Amino acid sequence: MTLRSESELVNTREKLRELQDRFDGLSRDTAEDQRVRRLTMISLKRLINQLTEEIVRYEAGRRTRTPV
């Protein structure tokens, strides 16, 4: 996935916030099956890292294109 516009950046930031909220909720929730919870948290963390990297790449590219 590569961000191509400001609107994609905004949407990606919102998705990232939702994923982080879900991750935080799972880390506090002990009622769910521990194995399922752990696997879900691993998956969420991968997605969080991926979206974070995409945001950083987009912002770094935007800075290099902006004249000083």
CHARMM-style PDB file with segment names, atoms N, HN, CA, C and O in Angstrom:
ATOM      1  N   MET     1       0.842  -1.168   0.000  1.00  0.00      PROA
ATOM      2  CA  MET     1       0.000   0.000   0.000  1.00  0.00      PROA
ATOM      3  C   MET     1       0.895   1.242   0.000  1.00  0.00      PROA
ATOM      4  O   MET     1       1.849   1.338   0.771  1.00  0.00      PROA
ATOM      5  N   THR     2       0.569   2.170  -0.867  1.00  0.00      PROA
ATOM      6  HN  THR     2      -0.206   2.091  -1.493  1.00  0.00      PROA
ATOM      7  CA  THR     2       1.301   3.428  -0.925  1.00  0.00      PROA
ATOM      8  C   THR     2       0.302   4.574  -0.915  1.00  0.00      PROA
ATOM      9  O   THR     2      -0.626   4.608  -1.723  1.00  0.00      PROA
ATOM     10  N   LEU     3       0.497   5.500  -0.004  1.00  0.00      PROA
ATOM     11  HN  LEU     3       1.250   5.472   0.653  1.00  0.00      PROA
ATOM     12  CA  LEU     3      -0.388   6.659   0.074  1.00  0.00      PROA
ATOM     13  C   LEU     3      -0.069   7.609  -1.068  1.00  0.00      PROA
ATOM     14  O   LEU     3       1.097   7.873  -1.364  1.00  0.00      PROA
ATOM     15  N   ARG     4      -1.122   8.124  -1.712  1.00  0.00      PROA
ATOM     16  HN  ARG     4      -2.069   7.909  -1.473  1.00  0.00      PROA
ATOM     17  CA  ARG     4      -0.922   8.993  -2.858  1.00  0.00      PROA
ATOM     18  C   ARG     4      -1.530  10.379  -2.707  1.00  0.00      PROA
ATOM     19  O   ARG     4      -1.325  11.240  -3.562  1.00  0.00      PROA
ATOM     20  N   SER     5      -2.278  10.606  -1.629  1.00  0.00      PROA
ATOM     21  HN  SER     5      -2.446   9.906  -0.934  1.00  0.00      PROA
ATOM     22  CA  SER     5      -2.919  11.913  -1.488  1.00  0.00      PROA
ATOM     23  C   SER     5      -3.165  12.235  -0.013  1.00  0.00      PROA
ATOM     24  O   SER     5      -3.065  11.375   0.862  1.00  0.00      PROA
ATOM     25  N   GLU     6      -3.487  13.492   0.222  1.00  0.00      PROA
ATOM     26  HN  GLU     6      -3.568  14.190  -0.489  1.00  0.00      PROA
ATOM     27  CA  GLU     6      -3.793  13.936   1.582  1.00  0.00      PROA
ATOM     28  C   GLU     6      -5.026  13.224   2.135  1.00  0.00      PROA
ATOM     29  O   GLU     6      -5.076  12.911   3.324  1.00  0.00      PROA
ATOM     30  N   SER     7      -6.018  12.968   1.285  1.00  0.00      PROA
ATOM     31  HN  SER     7      -5.977  13.222   0.319  1.00  0.00      PROA
ATOM     32  CA  SER     7      -7.223  12.280   1.767  1.00  0.00      PROA
ATOM     33  C   SER     7      -6.900  10.850   2.190  1.00  0.00      PROA
ATOM     34  O   SER     7      -7.453  10.357   3.173  1.00  0.00      PROA
ATOM     35  N   GLU     8      -6.010  10.181   1.459  1.00  0.00      PROA
ATOM     36  HN  GLU     8      -5.561  10.581   0.660  1.00  0.00      PROA
ATOM     37  CA  GLU     8      -5.583   8.839   1.865  1.00  0.00      PROA
ATOM     38  C   GLU     8      -4.817   8.904   3.184  1.00  0.00      PROA
ATOM     39  O   GLU     8      -4.937   8.009   4.021  1.00  0.00      PROA
ATOM     40  N   LEU     9      -4.038   9.955   3.367  1.00  0.00      PROA
ATOM     41  HN  LEU     9      -3.940  10.682   2.687  1.00  0.00      PROA
ATOM     42  CA  LEU     9      -3.305  10.138   4.616  1.00  0.00      PROA
ATOM     43  C   LEU     9      -4.275  10.295   5.784  1.00  0.00      PROA
ATOM     44  O   LEU     9      -4.096   9.672   6.831  1.00  0.00      PROA
ATOM     45  N   VAL    10      -5.287  11.117   5.607  1.00  0.00      PROA
ATOM     46  HN  VAL    10      -5.432  11.623   4.757  1.00  0.00      PROA
ATOM     47  CA  VAL    10      -6.286  11.333   6.659  1.00  0.00      PROA
ATOM     48  C   VAL    10      -6.994  10.020   6.993  1.00  0.00      PROA
ATOM     49  O   VAL    10      -7.159   9.679   8.164  1.00  0.00      PROA
ATOM     50  N   ASN    11      -7.409   9.290   5.965  1.00  0.00      PROA
ATOM     51  HN  ASN    11      -7.275   9.566   5.014  1.00  0.00      PROA
ATOM     52  CA  ASN    11      -8.096   8.017   6.186  1.00  0.00      PROA
ATOM     53  C   ASN    11      -7.190   7.003   6.878  1.00  0.00      PROA
ATOM     54  O   ASN    11      -7.638   6.259   7.750  1.00  0.00      PROA
ATOM     55  N   THR    12      -5.937   6.976   6.496  1.00  0.00      PROA
ATOM     56  HN  THR    12      -5.573   7.580   5.788  1.00  0.00      PROA
ATOM     57  CA  THR    12      -4.988   6.034   7.095  1.00  0.00      PROA
ATOM     58  C   THR    12      -4.743   6.373   8.553  1.00  0.00      PROA
ATOM     59  O   THR    12      -4.636   5.476   9.389  1.00  0.00      PROA
ATOM     60  N   ARG    13      -4.654   7.651   8.869  1.00  0.00      PROA
ATOM     61  HN  ARG    13      -4.741   8.380   8.190  1.00  0.00      PROA
ATOM     62  CA  ARG    13      -4.490   8.054  10.274  1.00  0.00      PROA
ATOM     63  C   ARG    13      -5.698   7.622  11.107  1.00  0.00      PROA
ATOM     64  O   ARG    13      -5.545   7.182  12.247  1.00  0.00      PROA
ATOM     65  N   GLU    14      -6.886   7.746  10.540  1.00  0.00      PROA
ATOM     66  HN  GLU    14      -7.010   8.103   9.614  1.00  0.00      PROA
ATOM     67  CA  GLU    14      -8.100   7.328  11.250  1.00  0.00      PROA
ATOM     68  C   GLU    14      -8.108   5.811  11.458  1.00  0.00      PROA
ATOM     69  O   GLU    14      -8.437   5.336  12.545  1.00  0.00      PROA
ATOM     70  N   LYS    15      -7.754   5.063  10.438  1.00  0.00      PROA
ATOM     71  HN  LYS    15      -7.486   5.448   9.555  1.00  0.00      PROA
ATOM     72  CA  LYS    15      -7.670   3.598  10.570  1.00  0.00      PROA
ATOM     73  C   LYS    15      -6.640   3.218  11.627  1.00  0.00      PROA
ATOM     74  O   LYS    15      -6.869   2.315  12.431  1.00  0.00      PROA
ATOM     75  N   LEU    16      -5.514   3.907  11.620  1.00  0.00      PROA
ATOM     76  HN  LEU    16      -5.328   4.640  10.966  1.00  0.00      PROA
ATOM     77  CA  LEU    16      -4.462   3.641  12.590  1.00  0.00      PROA
ATOM     78  C   LEU    16      -4.972   3.884  14.008  1.00  0.00      PROA
ATOM     79  O   LEU    16      -4.718   3.080  14.905  1.00  0.00      PROA
ATOM     80  N   ARG    17      -5.678   4.971  14.213  1.00  0.00      PROA
ATOM     81  HN  ARG    17      -5.885   5.625  13.485  1.00  0.00      PROA
ATOM     82  CA  ARG    17      -6.229   5.278  15.532  1.00  0.00      PROA
ATOM     83  C   ARG    17      -7.200   4.188  15.980  1.00  0.00      PROA
ATOM     84  O   ARG    17      -7.178   3.770  17.138  1.00  0.00      PROA
ATOM     85  N   GLU    18      -8.054   3.726  15.058  1.00  0.00      PROA
ATOM     86  HN  GLU    18      -8.072   4.065  14.117  1.00  0.00      PROA
ATOM     87  CA  GLU    18      -9.013   2.672  15.387  1.00  0.00      PROA
ATOM     88  C   GLU    18      -8.307   1.363  15.735  1.00  0.00      PROA
ATOM     89  O   GLU    18      -8.700   0.670  16.673  1.00  0.00      PROA
ATOM     90  N   LEU    19      -7.267   1.029  14.976  1.00  0.00      PROA
ATOM     91  HN  LEU    19      -6.948   1.591  14.213  1.00  0.00      PROA
ATOM     92  CA  LEU    19      -6.507  -0.192  15.265  1.00  0.00      PROA
ATOM     93  C   LEU    19      -5.804  -0.096  16.618  1.00  0.00      PROA
ATOM     94  O   LEU    19      -5.772  -1.067  17.375  1.00  0.00      PROA
ATOM     95  N   GLN    20      -5.246   1.067  16.919  1.00  0.00      PROA
ATOM     96  HN  GLN    20      -5.273   1.855  16.305  1.00  0.00      PROA
ATOM     97  CA  GLN    20      -4.578   1.249  18.205  1.00  0.00      PROA
ATOM     98  C   GLN    20      -5.576   1.150  19.357  1.00  0.00      PROA
ATOM     99  O   GLN    20      -5.268   0.577  20.402  1.00  0.00      PROA
ATOM    100  N   ASP    21      -6.773   1.709  19.162  1.00  0.00      PROA
ATOM    101  HN  ASP    21      -7.023   2.175  18.313  1.00  0.00      PROA
ATOM    102  CA  ASP    21      -7.815   1.596  20.187  1.00  0.00      PROA
ATOM    103  C   ASP    21      -8.203   0.142  20.410  1.00  0.00      PROA
ATOM    104  O   ASP    21      -8.364  -0.298  21.549  1.00  0.00      PROA
ATOM    105  N   ARG    22      -8.352  -0.600  19.320  1.00  0.00      PROA
ATOM    106  HN  ARG    22      -8.221  -0.243  18.395  1.00  0.00      PROA
ATOM    107  CA  ARG    22      -8.699  -2.026  19.420  1.00  0.00      PROA
ATOM    108  C   ARG    22      -7.583  -2.802  20.117  1.00  0.00      PROA
ATOM    109  O   ARG    22      -7.851  -3.653  20.965  1.00  0.00      PROA
ATOM    110  N   PHE    23      -6.334  -2.508  19.759  1.00  0.00      PROA
ATOM    111  HN  PHE    23      -6.117  -1.816  19.070  1.00  0.00      PROA
ATOM    112  CA  PHE    23      -5.190  -3.169  20.385  1.00  0.00      PROA
ATOM    113  C   PHE    23      -5.170  -2.887  21.888  1.00  0.00      PROA
ATOM    114  O   PHE    23      -4.991  -3.801  22.693  1.00  0.00      PROA
ATOM    115  N   ASP    24      -5.354  -1.622  22.260  1.00  0.00      PROA
ATOM    116  HN  ASP    24      -5.499  -0.880  21.606  1.00  0.00      PROA
ATOM    117  CA  ASP    24      -5.360  -1.242  23.674  1.00  0.00      PROA
ATOM    118  C   ASP    24      -6.495  -1.933  24.420  1.00  0.00      PROA
ATOM    119  O   ASP    24      -6.315  -2.388  25.550  1.00  0.00      PROA
ATOM    120  N   GLY    25      -7.667  -2.011  23.786  1.00  0.00      PROA
ATOM    121  HN  GLY    25      -7.813  -1.642  22.868  1.00  0.00      PROA
ATOM    122  CA  GLY    25      -8.800  -2.689  24.404  1.00  0.00      PROA
ATOM    123  C   GLY    25      -8.526  -4.161  24.637  1.00  0.00      PROA
ATOM    124  O   GLY    25      -8.864  -4.702  25.690  1.00  0.00      PROA
ATOM    125  N   LEU    26      -7.918  -4.805  23.664  1.00  0.00      PROA
ATOM    126  HN  LEU    26      -7.643  -4.365  22.809  1.00  0.00      PROA
ATOM    127  CA  LEU    26      -7.591  -6.229  23.815  1.00  0.00      PROA
ATOM    128  C   LEU    26      -6.549  -6.459  24.901  1.00  0.00      PROA
ATOM    129  O   LEU    26      -6.602  -7.462  25.613  1.00  0.00      PROA
ATOM    130  N   SER    27      -5.610  -5.541  25.029  1.00  0.00      PROA
ATOM    131  HN  SER    27      -5.567  -4.726  24.450  1.00  0.00      PROA
ATOM    132  CA  SER    27      -4.566  -5.725  26.041  1.00  0.00      PROA
ATOM    133  C   SER    27      -5.144  -5.632  27.455  1.00  0.00      PROA
ATOM    134  O   SER    27      -4.575  -6.186  28.395  1.00  0.00      PROA
ATOM    135  N   ARG    28      -6.261  -4.940  27.606  1.00  0.00      PROA
ATOM    136  HN  ARG    28      -6.724  -4.490  26.843  1.00  0.00      PROA
ATOM    137  CA  ARG    28      -6.920  -4.836  28.913  1.00  0.00      PROA
ATOM    138  C   ARG    28      -7.956  -5.934  29.130  1.00  0.00      PROA
ATOM    139  O   ARG    28      -8.310  -6.228  30.272  1.00  0.00      PROA
ATOM    140  N   ASP    29      -8.446  -6.541  28.059  1.00  0.00      PROA
ATOM    141  HN  ASP    29      -8.159  -6.303  27.131  1.00  0.00      PROA
ATOM    142  CA  ASP    29      -9.525  -7.531  28.139  1.00  0.00      PROA
ATOM    143  C   ASP    29      -8.958  -8.920  28.408  1.00  0.00      PROA
ATOM    144  O   ASP    29      -8.238  -9.477  27.579  1.00  0.00      PROA
ATOM    145  N   THR    30      -9.282  -9.463  29.550  1.00  0.00      PROA
ATOM    146  HN  THR    30      -9.867  -9.011  30.223  1.00  0.00      PROA
ATOM    147  CA  THR    30      -8.810 -10.809  29.885  1.00  0.00      PROA
ATOM    148  C   THR    30      -9.911 -11.847  29.738  1.00  0.00      PROA
ATOM    149  O   THR    30      -9.684 -13.023  30.023  1.00  0.00      PROA
ATOM    150  N   ALA    31     -11.097 -11.441  29.301  1.00  0.00      PROA
ATOM    151  HN  ALA    31     -11.281 -10.485  29.070  1.00  0.00      PROA
ATOM    152  CA  ALA    31     -12.227 -12.360  29.189  1.00  0.00      PROA
ATOM    153  C   ALA    31     -12.116 -13.257  27.955  1.00  0.00      PROA
ATOM    154  O   ALA    31     -12.610 -14.384  27.971  1.00  0.00      PROA
ATOM    155  N   GLU    32     -11.482 -12.777  26.895  1.00  0.00      PROA
ATOM    156  HN  GLU    32     -11.081 -11.861  26.882  1.00  0.00      PROA
ATOM    157  CA  GLU    32     -11.374 -13.564  25.670  1.00  0.00      PROA
ATOM    158  C   GLU    32     -10.375 -14.699  25.835  1.00  0.00      PROA
ATOM    159  O   GLU    32      -9.521 -14.678  26.722  1.00  0.00      PROA
ATOM    160  N   ASP    33     -10.502 -15.689  24.959  1.00  0.00      PROA
ATOM    161  HN  ASP    33     -11.195 -15.706  24.239  1.00  0.00      PROA
ATOM    162  CA  ASP    33      -9.560 -16.801  24.921  1.00  0.00      PROA
ATOM    163  C   ASP    33      -8.149 -16.242  24.757  1.00  0.00      PROA
ATOM    164  O   ASP    33      -7.888 -15.452  23.850  1.00  0.00      PROA
ATOM    165  N   GLN    34      -7.254 -16.652  25.631  1.00  0.00      PROA
ATOM    166  HN  GLN    34      -7.466 -17.294  26.368  1.00  0.00      PROA
ATOM    167  CA  GLN    34      -5.908 -16.068  25.663  1.00  0.00      PROA
ATOM    168  C   GLN    34      -5.150 -16.276  24.353  1.00  0.00      PROA
ATOM    169  O   GLN    34      -4.465 -15.365  23.888  1.00  0.00      PROA
ATOM    170  N   ARG    35      -5.264 -17.447  23.759  1.00  0.00      PROA
ATOM    171  HN  ARG    35      -5.821 -18.187  24.137  1.00  0.00      PROA
ATOM    172  CA  ARG    35      -4.542 -17.725  22.510  1.00  0.00      PROA
ATOM    173  C   ARG    35      -5.081 -16.860  21.374  1.00  0.00      PROA
ATOM    174  O   ARG    35      -4.315 -16.271  20.611  1.00  0.00      PROA
ATOM    175  N   VAL    36      -6.399 -16.791  21.272  1.00  0.00      PROA
ATOM    176  HN  VAL    36      -7.022 -17.270  21.891  1.00  0.00      PROA
ATOM    177  CA  VAL    36      -7.024 -15.978  20.221  1.00  0.00      PROA
ATOM    178  C   VAL    36      -6.664 -14.508  20.419  1.00  0.00      PROA
ATOM    179  O   VAL    36      -6.370 -13.794  19.461  1.00  0.00      PROA
ATOM    180  N   ARG    37      -6.693 -14.073  21.667  1.00  0.00      PROA
ATOM    181  HN  ARG    37      -6.932 -14.653  22.445  1.00  0.00      PROA
ATOM    182  CA  ARG    37      -6.356 -12.681  21.977  1.00  0.00      PROA
ATOM    183  C   ARG    37      -4.915 -12.368  21.569  1.00  0.00      PROA
ATOM    184  O   ARG    37      -4.650 -11.327  20.969  1.00  0.00      PROA
ATOM    185  N   ARG    38      -3.995 -13.263  21.893  1.00  0.00      PROA
ATOM    186  HN  ARG    38      -4.211 -14.109  22.380  1.00  0.00      PROA
ATOM    187  CA  ARG    38      -2.583 -13.056  21.559  1.00  0.00      PROA
ATOM    188  C   ARG    38      -2.382 -12.995  20.046  1.00  0.00      PROA
ATOM    189  O   ARG    38      -1.673 -12.121  19.546  1.00  0.00      PROA
ATOM    190  N   LEU    39      -3.006 -13.923  19.318  1.00  0.00      PROA
ATOM    191  HN  LEU    39      -3.582 -14.633  19.724  1.00  0.00      PROA
ATOM    192  CA  LEU    39      -2.869 -13.935  17.859  1.00  0.00      PROA
ATOM    193  C   LEU    39      -3.493 -12.688  17.230  1.00  0.00      PROA
ATOM    194  O   LEU    39      -2.951 -12.126  16.278  1.00  0.00      PROA
ATOM    195  N   THR    40      -4.626 -12.268  17.765  1.00  0.00      PROA
ATOM    196  HN  THR    40      -5.066 -12.725  18.537  1.00  0.00      PROA
ATOM    197  CA  THR    40      -5.275 -11.051  17.266  1.00  0.00      PROA
ATOM    198  C   THR    40      -4.392  -9.838  17.516  1.00  0.00      PROA
ATOM    199  O   THR    40      -4.267  -8.967  16.655  1.00  0.00      PROA
ATOM    200  N   MET    41      -3.784  -9.783  18.685  1.00  0.00      PROA
ATOM    201  HN  MET    41      -3.885 -10.491  19.384  1.00  0.00      PROA
ATOM    202  CA  MET    41      -2.911  -8.655  19.005  1.00  0.00      PROA
ATOM    203  C   MET    41      -1.678  -8.630  18.102  1.00  0.00      PROA
ATOM    204  O   MET    41      -1.224  -7.557  17.707  1.00  0.00      PROA
ATOM    205  N   ILE    42      -1.140  -9.791  17.775  1.00  0.00      PROA
ATOM    206  HN  ILE    42      -1.510 -10.663  18.096  1.00  0.00      PROA
ATOM    207  CA  ILE    42       0.000  -9.859  16.852  1.00  0.00      PROA
ATOM    208  C   ILE    42      -0.406  -9.315  15.486  1.00  0.00      PROA
ATOM    209  O   ILE    42       0.326  -8.535  14.877  1.00  0.00      PROA
ATOM    210  N   SER    43      -1.567  -9.730  15.016  1.00  0.00      PROA
ATOM    211  HN  SER    43      -2.161 -10.364  15.512  1.00  0.00      PROA
ATOM    212  CA  SER    43      -2.061  -9.268  13.718  1.00  0.00      PROA
ATOM    213  C   SER    43      -2.304  -7.762  13.723  1.00  0.00      PROA
ATOM    214  O   SER    43      -1.922  -7.061  12.786  1.00  0.00      PROA
ATOM    215  N   LEU    44      -2.941  -7.271  14.779  1.00  0.00      PROA
ATOM    216  HN  LEU    44      -3.252  -7.841  15.540  1.00  0.00      PROA
ATOM    217  CA  LEU    44      -3.194  -5.833  14.886  1.00  0.00      PROA
ATOM    218  C   LEU    44      -1.883  -5.050  14.923  1.00  0.00      PROA
ATOM    219  O   LEU    44      -1.773  -3.998  14.294  1.00  0.00      PROA
ATOM    220  N   LYS    45      -0.903  -5.551  15.646  1.00  0.00      PROA
ATOM    221  HN  LYS    45      -0.992  -6.406  16.157  1.00  0.00      PROA
ATOM    222  CA  LYS    45       0.383  -4.852  15.749  1.00  0.00      PROA
ATOM    223  C   LYS    45       1.065  -4.772  14.387  1.00  0.00      PROA
ATOM    224  O   LYS    45       1.680  -3.757  14.059  1.00  0.00      PROA
ATOM    225  N   ARG    46       0.959  -5.832  13.594  1.00  0.00      PROA
ATOM    226  HN  ARG    46       0.459  -6.657  13.860  1.00  0.00      PROA
ATOM    227  CA  ARG    46       1.531  -5.800  12.239  1.00  0.00      PROA
ATOM    228  C   ARG    46       0.856  -4.730  11.389  1.00  0.00      PROA
ATOM    229  O   ARG    46       1.520  -3.977  10.678  1.00  0.00      PROA
ATOM    230  N   LEU    47      -0.465  -4.672  11.470  1.00  0.00      PROA
ATOM    231  HN  LEU    47      -1.005  -5.284  12.047  1.00  0.00      PROA
ATOM    232  CA  LEU    47      -1.194  -3.656  10.705  1.00  0.00      PROA
ATOM    233  C   LEU    47      -0.846  -2.251  11.184  1.00  0.00      PROA
ATOM    234  O   LEU    47      -0.668  -1.341  10.375  1.00  0.00      PROA
ATOM    235  N   ILE    48      -0.751  -2.079  12.492  1.00  0.00      PROA
ATOM    236  HN  ILE    48      -0.896  -2.818  13.150  1.00  0.00      PROA
ATOM    237  CA  ILE    48      -0.381  -0.782  13.063  1.00  0.00      PROA
ATOM    238  C   ILE    48       0.995  -0.358  12.553  1.00  0.00      PROA
ATOM    239  O   ILE    48       1.185   0.787  12.145  1.00  0.00      PROA
ATOM    240  N   ASN    49       1.943  -1.277  12.577  1.00  0.00      PROA
ATOM    241  HN  ASN    49       1.789  -2.208  12.909  1.00  0.00      PROA
ATOM    242  CA  ASN    49       3.294  -0.966  12.091  1.00  0.00      PROA
ATOM    243  C   ASN    49       3.290  -0.632  10.603  1.00  0.00      PROA
ATOM    244  O   ASN    49       3.978   0.291  10.169  1.00  0.00      PROA
ATOM    245  N   GLN    50       2.515  -1.384   9.824  1.00  0.00      PROA
ATOM    246  HN  GLN    50       1.956  -2.134  10.177  1.00  0.00      PROA
ATOM    247  CA  GLN    50       2.448  -1.144   8.381  1.00  0.00      PROA
ATOM    248  C   GLN    50       1.876   0.242   8.085  1.00  0.00      PROA
ATOM    249  O   GLN    50       2.432   0.981   7.272  1.00  0.00      PROA
ATOM    250  N   LEU    51       0.776   0.594   8.735  1.00  0.00      PROA
ATOM    251  HN  LEU    51       0.325  -0.007   9.395  1.00  0.00      PROA
ATOM    252  CA  LEU    51       0.168   1.903   8.495  1.00  0.00      PROA
ATOM    253  C   LEU    51       1.089   3.030   8.963  1.00  0.00      PROA
ATOM    254  O   LEU    51       1.189   4.068   8.310  1.00  0.00      PROA
ATOM    255  N   THR    52       1.755   2.820  10.089  1.00  0.00      PROA
ATOM    256  HN  THR    52       1.673   1.976  10.620  1.00  0.00      PROA
ATOM    257  CA  THR    52       2.694   3.827  10.592  1.00  0.00      PROA
ATOM    258  C   THR    52       3.821   4.057   9.588  1.00  0.00      PROA
ATOM    259  O   THR    52       4.196   5.200   9.328  1.00  0.00      PROA
ATOM    260  N   GLU    53       4.358   2.980   9.026  1.00  0.00      PROA
ATOM    261  HN  GLU    53       4.053   2.052   9.238  1.00  0.00      PROA
ATOM    262  CA  GLU    53       5.416   3.102   8.019  1.00  0.00      PROA
ATOM    263  C   GLU    53       4.925   3.844   6.784  1.00  0.00      PROA
ATOM    264  O   GLU    53       5.647   4.674   6.231  1.00  0.00      PROA
ATOM    265  N   GLU    54       3.715   3.554   6.351  1.00  0.00      PROA
ATOM    266  HN  GLU    54       3.128   2.880   6.800  1.00  0.00      PROA
ATOM    267  CA  GLU    54       3.167   4.233   5.172  1.00  0.00      PROA
ATOM    268  C   GLU    54       3.013   5.731   5.423  1.00  0.00      PROA
ATOM    269  O   GLU    54       3.301   6.545   4.545  1.00  0.00      PROA
ATOM    270  N   ILE    55       2.561   6.087   6.613  1.00  0.00      PROA
ATOM    271  HN  ILE    55       2.327   5.426   7.326  1.00  0.00      PROA
ATOM    272  CA  ILE    55       2.408   7.502   6.961  1.00  0.00      PROA
ATOM    273  C   ILE    55       3.773   8.189   6.960  1.00  0.00      PROA
ATOM    274  O   ILE    55       3.916   9.284   6.417  1.00  0.00      PROA
ATOM    275  N   VAL    56       4.764   7.557   7.559  1.00  0.00      PROA
ATOM    276  HN  VAL    56       4.649   6.667   8.000  1.00  0.00      PROA
ATOM    277  CA  VAL    56       6.115   8.132   7.616  1.00  0.00      PROA
ATOM    278  C   VAL    56       6.683   8.298   6.212  1.00  0.00      PROA
ATOM    279  O   VAL    56       7.269   9.335   5.900  1.00  0.00      PROA
ATOM    280  N   ARG    57       6.517   7.285   5.362  1.00  0.00      PROA
ATOM    281  HN  ARG    57       6.041   6.443   5.615  1.00  0.00      PROA
ATOM    282  CA  ARG    57       7.021   7.374   3.978  1.00  0.00      PROA
ATOM    283  C   ARG    57       6.354   8.522   3.224  1.00  0.00      PROA
ATOM    284  O   ARG    57       7.018   9.291   2.529  1.00  0.00      PROA
ATOM    285  N   TYR    58       5.039   8.627   3.370  1.00  0.00      PROA
ATOM    286  HN  TYR    58       4.499   8.002   3.935  1.00  0.00      PROA
ATOM    287  CA  TYR    58       4.316   9.688   2.665  1.00  0.00      PROA
ATOM    288  C   TYR    58       4.803  11.054   3.138  1.00  0.00      PROA
ATOM    289  O   TYR    58       5.080  11.938   2.327  1.00  0.00      PROA
ATOM    290  N   GLU    59       4.905  11.220   4.456  1.00  0.00      PROA
ATOM    291  HN  GLU    59       4.680  10.502   5.115  1.00  0.00      PROA
ATOM    292  CA  GLU    59       5.332  12.511   4.990  1.00  0.00      PROA
ATOM    293  C   GLU    59       6.777  12.829   4.611  1.00  0.00      PROA
ATOM    294  O   GLU    59       7.101  13.987   4.348  1.00  0.00      PROA
ATOM    295  N   ALA    60       7.640  11.833   4.579  1.00  0.00      PROA
ATOM    296  HN  ALA    60       7.376  10.892   4.792  1.00  0.00      PROA
ATOM    297  CA  ALA    60       9.033  12.051   4.169  1.00  0.00      PROA
ATOM    298  C   ALA    60       9.088  12.454   2.702  1.00  0.00      PROA
ATOM    299  O   ALA    60       9.854  13.347   2.338  1.00  0.00      PROA
ATOM    300  N   GLY    61       8.302  11.821   1.866  1.00  0.00      PROA
ATOM    301  HN  GLY    61       7.681  11.095   2.162  1.00  0.00      PROA
ATOM    302  CA  GLY    61       8.254  12.170   0.449  1.00  0.00      PROA
ATOM    303  C   GLY    61       7.690  13.553   0.226  1.00  0.00      PROA
ATOM    304  O   GLY    61       8.132  14.274  -0.668  1.00  0.00      PROA
ATOM    305  N   ARG    62       6.725  13.922   1.027  1.00  0.00      PROA
ATOM    306  HN  ARG    62       6.366  13.336   1.753  1.00  0.00      PROA
ATOM    307  CA  ARG    62       6.121  15.247   0.919  1.00  0.00      PROA
ATOM    308  C   ARG    62       7.136  16.321   1.295  1.00  0.00      PROA
ATOM    309  O   ARG    62       7.164  17.390   0.685  1.00  0.00      PROA
ATOM    310  N   ARG    63       7.961  16.046   2.287  1.00  0.00      PROA
ATOM    311  HN  ARG    63       7.938  15.178   2.783  1.00  0.00      PROA
ATOM    312  CA  ARG    63       8.982  17.017   2.704  1.00  0.00      PROA
ATOM    313  C   ARG    63      10.056  17.198   1.641  1.00  0.00      PROA
ATOM    314  O   ARG    63      10.556  18.305   1.443  1.00  0.00      PROA
ATOM    315  N   THR    64      10.412  16.114   0.955  1.00  0.00      PROA
ATOM    316  HN  THR    64      10.005  15.214   1.116  1.00  0.00      PROA
ATOM    317  CA  THR    64      11.455  16.234  -0.067  1.00  0.00      PROA
ATOM    318  C   THR    64      10.944  16.952  -1.306  1.00  0.00      PROA
ATOM    319  O   THR    64      11.732  17.523  -2.059  1.00  0.00      PROA
ATOM    320  N   ARG    65       9.629  16.930  -1.526  1.00  0.00      PROA
ATOM    321  HN  ARG    65       8.989  16.466  -0.913  1.00  0.00      PROA
ATOM    322  CA  ARG    65       9.045  17.609  -2.686  1.00  0.00      PROA
ATOM    323  C   ARG    65       8.757  19.075  -2.420  1.00  0.00      PROA
ATOM    324  O   ARG    65       8.572  19.846  -3.361  1.00  0.00      PROA
ATOM    325  N   THR    66       8.716  19.472  -1.159  1.00  0.00      PROA
ATOM    326  HN  THR    66       8.866  18.845  -0.394  1.00  0.00      PROA
ATOM    327  CA  THR    66       8.403  20.847  -0.799  1.00  0.00      PROA
ATOM    328  C   THR    66       9.661  21.703  -0.887  1.00  0.00      PROA
ATOM    329  O   THR    66      10.660  21.399  -0.235  1.00  0.00      PROA
ATOM    330  N   PRO    67       9.625  22.778  -1.692  1.00  0.00      PROA
ATOM    331  CA  PRO    67      10.807  23.648  -1.784  1.00  0.00      PROA
ATOM    332  C   PRO    67      11.058  24.375  -0.469  1.00  0.00      PROA
ATOM    333  O   PRO    67      10.127  24.735   0.251  1.00  0.00      PROA
ATOM    334  N   VAL    68      12.326  24.579  -0.176  1.00  0.00      PROA
ATOM    335  HN  VAL    68      13.083  24.287  -0.760  1.00  0.00      PROA
ATOM    336  CA  VAL    68      12.707  25.244   1.076  1.00  0.00      PROA
ATOM    337  C   VAL    68      12.906  26.708   0.873  1.00  0.00      PROA
ATOM    338  OT1 VAL    68      13.229  27.424   1.820  1.00  0.00      PROA
TER     339      VAL     68
END
